[in-house]
Amino acid sequence: MIRIMYAAMILLAGASAASAQNPADTSQRGSTVSNIPSDVVKDLAPTGTLRAGINLGNMVLAQKDEKTGEPKGITVDLARELGRRLGVPVDLVRFDAAGKTFEGLKAGTLDIVFLAIEPVRAAEVAFTAPYVIIEGVYLVPKDSALKTVGDVDRAGVRVGVNKGSAYDLFLTRTLKAAQLVRGDSGIDLFVKDKLDAAAGVKQPLVEYAKTNPAVRVMGGRFMEIQQAMGTPVGRDAGAKYLRRFVEEMKASGFVADALKRSNQPDAAVAPPATN
């Protein structure tokens, strides 16, 4: 009997060690046991799977792995960690633009999204506090007469933007004289239609300018983009848990580590929520 009990103890210890050495497995499948309240799980994964919208159009948030073709980055890491805690599998639903991700949530095909906080979206999305802060900047021709952010808002100035992006929504509210030109790619419009500027997230515009000497990134920012997690309005228990989850991920260093792994040193971890 003693030998049998000893053997069982060894087997249990081995299983525990294997689990500890392979935490990524649970982030893919979901853990078998969750201590999260059932109403939270039902809110965030009503189908039994956490359907997470991943925007590959923003390189700060997600990137495509060159070897596997699979998405990676901070939003992928957060989605998998949330799924692990809920004890459910995660379906990473890919999009190439924030506006399309937002439409997916409105259509009922997503449970969580990673979007910039915007008043227009808040009617549909119960947002957390931001987990990361990035900047919205302008790209202009190298010899452009536009030197400062304030110079852009003039009559006759045309600015290319990604339709439905956070900066499209922000500039729609704030620009008084300049004209926005919307499409799938603000940079493509800027080049093709010889626009005066393109607006966008700082990191991809900087990368574009490095290989295109005819353009430059204007100094200064026109907006601070607050990237947050969100779930459809009405899922109150899920939204409350999601807010706590984001605060824990920031405080624990999870967000900072994920940004470092995905080589996004210019993105800043958002400060703790004030309420």
Helices and strands as residue ranges (DSSP letters): H 2-21, H 23-29, H 38-44, E 50-55, E 63-64, E 71-72, H 74-86, E 90-95, H 98-106, E 113-116, H 119-122, E 125-141, H 149-152, E 158-162, H 166-174, E 179-183, H 186-192, E 197-201, H 202-210, E 215-217, E 223-232, H 236-251, H 254-261, E 268-269
